[in-house]
């Protein structure tokens, strides 16, 4: 009889395994630690993990940060002042860029935004044509102040530019982002020798929680329908050096083969090869890497727990950050009311069609905040 009951128990256990598998909790993102790196345990944020390595002999520390895109929304932090229009950007971003003469008494840090009053008024009043793709510049923002401007941001770094204060220099990188309802490019001018190099673009799509790195295509880069954010730089095969031996500050980005992880490498002393090899060790092949900077303005360091900065005391025109997403879901009803606050007493700012994808940034009193000043009822969102 005992054998009979034991047989029944064994049959039950094996038959129950598929049921347990179906009801098991979904997999939690577990970032892999690259060989030779150590996890920074005090810098914690949902979907973000940072590692460090102290290479022998160079007196510097290398940093690798993994950002899991399904749990984070990538965006840009800019000064609250109106942008200045530096004119049309050609499709290949080789357009001429005219900057005003510096007016600052500090010759090492002249004011690059000393445009004439008429131009400033034109941009501020919104009369600049949005049908063409323009170069724009923003007043500089101290990175430390970004903690007050955007306190929810867990990961902050600059999309670095060369010689931002030099009125006779072209800026090195192009950055696409949305300002209000218009897609803009910040200072996308490039000298001819840069145009001849192999360039790549990072496309971040917050709707699909994915990213890709592709060979540069001006049509795709400027398209507002392909990706929410973008940054353009060089392939790792493009040799750039600011010192003998090729040692310089480096900022490299990579995208995992799953397209769900954005990996950032930063070091104050590294060669292009070392930077590329660091991303390769993190599982990012060279064809999915971009050199976002080739020199001095990529210097990096850490500040408060959970906060990563590139040159935390330096004034920058734009910074990039990741905001944690609590959940993703779709609207379950047509004409879903989006209100200005978490209450039916708040005004309706827009309506969403059924099936619209939303990202939950905050939950309060049975309401979801899906954007700045936009709230929807939690019960009318189906999580995905």
C-alpha positions in Angstrom: 0.0 0.0 0.0 2.8 2.4 0.8 4.3 1.8 -2.6 0.9 2.5 -4.2 0.7 5.9 -2.4 4.3 6.7 -3.2 3.6 6.0 -6.9 0.6 8.4 -6.8 2.7 11.1 -5.1 5.4 10.8 -7.8 2.8 10.9 -10.6 1.3 14.1 -9.0 4.6 15.8 -8.6 5.6 15.2 -12.3 2.2 16.2 -13.6 2.3 19.4 -11.6 5.7 20.6 -13.0 4.1 22.1 -16.2 1.6 24.0 -14.1 4.3 25.5 -11.9 6.3 26.5 -15.0 3.3 28.4 -16.3 2.7 30.3 -13.1 6.3 31.1 -12.4 7.3 34.7 -12.0 8.7 36.4 -15.2 12.4 36.6 -15.5 14.1 39.5 -13.7 16.9 41.4 -15.5 20.2 40.2 -14.2 23.1 42.2 -15.7 26.2 40.1 -16.5 29.4 41.3 -15.0 32.1 41.7 -17.6 35.4 39.8 -17.0 37.8 41.9 -15.0 35.1 44.3 -13.7 33.5 44.7 -10.3 29.9 45.7 -9.6 29.5 49.1 -7.9 27.0 48.1 -5.3 26.2 51.5 -4.0 25.1 52.8 -7.4 21.7 51.1 -7.7 18.8 52.0 -9.9 16.1 49.8 -11.4 17.3 48.4 -14.7 20.8 50.1 -14.4 24.0 48.5 -13.2 27.5 50.0 -13.2 30.9 48.3 -13.0 34.4 49.5 -12.6 37.9 48.3 -13.4 41.3 49.8 -12.5 43.7 48.9 -15.3 47.3 48.4 -14.3 49.6 51.3 -15.1 47.3 54.0 -16.4 46.3 55.5 -13.1 42.6 55.7 -14.2 39.4 53.9 -13.6 37.2 52.5 -16.4 33.4 52.4 -16.0 30.8 50.2 -17.7 27.1 50.9 -17.3 24.4 48.6 -18.5 20.9 50.2 -19.0 18.0 47.8 -19.5 15.7 49.7 -21.8 12.4 47.9 -20.9 12.8 49.4 -17.4 14.1 52.8 -18.5 13.1 55.7 -20.7 16.0 57.6 -22.3 15.7 61.3 -22.7 17.6 64.6 -22.8 17.9 67.4 -20.3 18.4 70.9 -21.7 18.5 74.4 -20.3 15.0 75.9 -19.9 16.0 78.9 -22.1 14.8 79.0 -25.8 17.3 77.4 -28.2 19.2 79.5 -30.7 18.9 78.7 -34.4 22.2 78.3 -36.2 20.7 77.8 -39.6 19.7 75.0 -41.8 21.6 71.7 -41.5 22.4 70.0 -44.8 21.3 66.4 -45.1 24.9 65.3 -44.7 25.5 67.7 -41.8 28.4 69.4 -43.5 26.7 72.8 -43.5 28.5 75.9 -42.5 27.8 77.2 -39.0 28.2 80.8 -38.1 28.6 81.6 -34.4 28.6 85.0 -32.9 31.8 86.6 -31.7 32.5 85.8 -28.0 31.6 88.6 -25.6 32.8 87.0 -22.3 35.7 88.6 -20.6 37.0 85.1 -19.8 39.0 84.2 -22.9 39.0 80.6 -22.0 35.3 80.3 -21.8 33.7 82.8 -24.2 29.9 83.0 -24.5 28.9 80.9 -27.6 25.3 82.1 -27.3 25.9 85.8 -27.9 23.5 85.9 -30.8 21.8 89.1 -31.9 18.5 90.1 -30.3 16.5 89.6 -33.5 17.6 86.0 -33.9 16.8 85.3 -30.2 13.4 86.8 -30.5 12.7 84.8 -33.7 13.4 81.5 -32.0 11.7 82.4 -28.7 8.5 83.4 -30.5 8.4 80.2 -32.5 8.6 81.8 -35.9 11.5 79.6 -37.0 10.5 77.2 -39.8 10.0 73.7 -38.5 9.6 72.2 -42.0 13.4 72.1 -42.5 16.0 70.6 -40.3 17.9 73.2 -38.3 21.0 73.3 -36.1 20.0 74.4 -32.6 22.1 75.3 -29.6 21.0 75.6 -25.9 22.3 77.7 -23.1 24.7 75.6 -21.0 23.6 73.7 -18.0 25.7 72.7 -15.0 25.4 69.0 -14.7 25.0 69.2 -10.9 21.9 71.3 -11.5 20.3 68.5 -13.5 19.6 66.7 -10.2 17.2 69.6 -9.4 15.9 70.0 -13.0 15.2 66.3 -13.4 15.3 64.5 -10.0 13.9 61.3 -11.3 16.8 60.7 -13.6 19.1 58.0 -12.4 21.8 58.1 -15.1 23.2 61.3 -16.5 25.9 61.8 -19.0 26.6 64.4 -21.7 26.4 64.0 -25.4 29.8 65.6 -25.7 30.9 68.3 -28.1 34.3 69.5 -29.1 35.3 73.1 -28.6 31.8 74.3 -27.8 33.3 77.7 -26.7 35.5 78.1 -29.8 33.7 80.4 -32.4 35.8 79.1 -35.3 35.4 75.4 -34.7 32.8 73.0 -36.1 31.1 70.8 -33.4 31.9 67.2 -33.6 28.7 65.3 -32.9 25.1 65.4 -34.0 22.3 64.8 -31.6 18.6 64.4 -32.5 15.9 64.8 -30.0 12.4 66.3 -29.5 11.9 69.8 -28.2 8.2 70.3 -27.6 6.6 68.8 -30.7 9.5 69.4 -33.1 12.4 67.1 -33.9 15.6 69.1 -33.8 19.3 68.5 -34.3 21.8 70.2 -32.0 24.8 71.6 -33.7 25.2 69.0 -36.4 27.8 70.8 -38.5 30.9 68.7 -39.4 34.1 69.5 -41.2 34.8 67.7 -44.4 37.5 65.4 -43.0 35.0 64.0 -40.5 32.5 63.5 -43.2 35.0 61.2 -45.0 35.2 58.9 -41.9 33.0 55.9 -41.2 30.2 57.2 -39.0 27.5 55.4 -37.1 24.3 56.4 -35.3 22.7 55.3 -32.1 18.9 55.1 -32.5 16.9 54.8 -29.2 13.2 53.9 -29.5 11.4 54.4 -26.2 8.2 53.1 -27.6 9.6 49.6 -28.3 12.2 49.8 -25.5 15.0 49.0 -27.9 18.1 50.6 -29.5 20.2 49.9 -32.5 23.6 51.1 -33.8 23.7 51.4 -37.6 25.9 53.0 -40.3 25.0 56.6 -40.6 22.0 57.4 -42.9 20.9 61.1 -42.9 17.3 60.2 -43.9 16.9 57.7 -41.0 18.8 60.0 -38.6 16.5 63.0 -39.1 13.3 61.0 -39.3 10.9 61.6 -36.5 9.2 58.3 -37.1 12.3 56.2 -36.6 13.4 56.2 -33.0 12.7 58.8 -30.3 16.3 59.9 -29.8 19.6 59.6 -31.7 23.2 60.3 -31.4 25.8 60.2 -34.2 29.5 59.4 -33.8 32.3 57.3 -35.2 32.9 53.6 -35.7 35.7 52.2 -33.4 37.8 51.6 -36.5 38.2 55.4 -36.8 41.5 56.2 -35.0 41.3 59.3 -32.9 44.0 60.4 -30.4 44.6 63.4 -28.3 48.0 62.3 -27.0 51.0 60.2 -27.7 50.2 56.6 -27.7 46.5 57.2 -28.2 45.6 57.5 -24.5 42.8 59.9 -24.0 39.4 60.2 -22.3 36.9 58.0 -24.1 33.2 57.7 -24.2 31.9 54.6 -26.2 28.4 53.3 -26.5 27.1 49.9 -27.4 23.9 48.0 -27.9 23.4 44.4 -27.0 22.5 41.8 -29.6 19.0 41.7 -28.1 18.7 45.5 -28.7 17.4 45.7 -25.1 20.6 46.9 -23.4 22.4 50.2 -23.8 26.0 49.8 -22.6 28.2 52.8 -21.9 31.9 52.8 -21.5 33.8 55.7 -20.0 37.4 56.2 -19.1 39.7 59.2 -18.5 42.7 57.3 -20.0 42.2 54.7 -22.7 43.0 53.9 -26.3 40.3 53.4 -28.9 41.2 49.7 -28.9 40.9 49.4 -25.1 37.5 51.1 -25.2 36.2 48.8 -27.9 37.5 45.7 -26.2 35.7 46.8 -23.0 32.4 46.8 -24.8 33.3 43.5 -26.5 33.9 42.0 -23.0 30.4 43.2 -22.1 29.0 41.2 -25.0 28.7 44.0 -27.5 30.4 43.2 -30.8 32.4 46.0 -32.6 29.7 46.4 -35.3 27.3 47.4 -32.5 29.6 50.0 -31.0 29.9 53.8 -31.5 32.6 56.2 -30.4 30.7 59.1 -29.0 33.8 61.1 -28.3 37.4 60.9 -29.1 39.0 63.0 -26.5 39.0 65.5 -23.6 35.3 66.3 -23.2 34.6 62.6 -22.3 36.1 62.8 -18.9 34.0 61.0 -16.3 33.5 60.4 -12.6 30.9 59.4 -10.1 28.9 61.6 -7.7 26.1 60.4 -5.4 24.9 56.8 -5.1 22.8 56.0 -8.2 24.1 59.0 -10.1 26.6 58.9 -13.0 28.0 62.1 -14.5 30.4 63.0 -17.2 32.4 66.0 -15.9 29.9 66.8 -13.1 31.0 70.4 -12.6 31.2 71.3 -16.3 28.6 73.3 -18.1 27.1 71.4 -21.0 24.5 72.2 -23.6 22.7 68.9 -23.2 22.7 65.8 -21.0 21.2 62.4 -21.5 19.4 60.5 -18.7 17.4 57.4 -18.0 14.1 57.6 -16.1 12.8 54.4 -14.5 9.6 53.0 -16.0 7.3 51.3 -13.5 5.2 49.5 -16.1 4.2 49.4 -19.7 0.6 49.0 -20.9 -2.1 49.8 -23.5 -5.3 51.7 -23.2 -8.3 49.4 -22.9 -10.9 51.9 -24.1 -11.3 54.3 -27.0 -11.1 57.9 -26.1 -9.3 57.4 -22.8 -9.2 60.6 -20.9 -5.7 61.9 -20.1 -5.9 64.5 -17.3 -3.5 67.1 -15.9 -3.5 65.4 -12.5 -4.4 62.2 -10.6 -8.1 63.0 -10.2 -11.3 63.4 -12.2 -11.4 67.0 -11.0 -8.3 67.7 -13.1 -8.8 69.0 -16.7 -8.7 66.7 -19.7 -5.6 67.4 -21.8 -6.0 64.8 -24.5 -7.7 61.5 -25.3 -6.0 58.2 -26.3 -7.3 55.7 -28.8 -7.8 52.1 -27.7 -4.5 50.1 -27.8 -2.3 53.1 -27.4 1.0 52.1 -25.7 1.8 54.0 -22.5 4.8 54.0 -20.2 4.0 54.4 -16.5 6.4 56.8 -14.7 4.5 57.2 -11.4 1.5 55.7 -9.6 -0.7 57.7 -7.2 -4.1 57.1 -5.8 -5.1 54.7 -8.5 -3.8 56.8 -11.3 -0.8 56.4 -13.6 1.4 59.3 -14.7 2.4 58.6 -18.3 4.2 61.9 -19.1 4.7 65.3 -17.5 1.3 66.6 -16.5 -0.5 63.6 -18.0 -2.4 61.1 -15.9 -4.8 58.2 -16.7 -6.9 55.8 -14.6 -4.9 52.7 -13.6 -7.9 50.4 -14.2 -8.1 51.5 -17.8 -4.5 50.4 -18.6 -3.7 46.8 -19.4 -0.1 45.9 -18.4 2.0 44.2 -21.0 
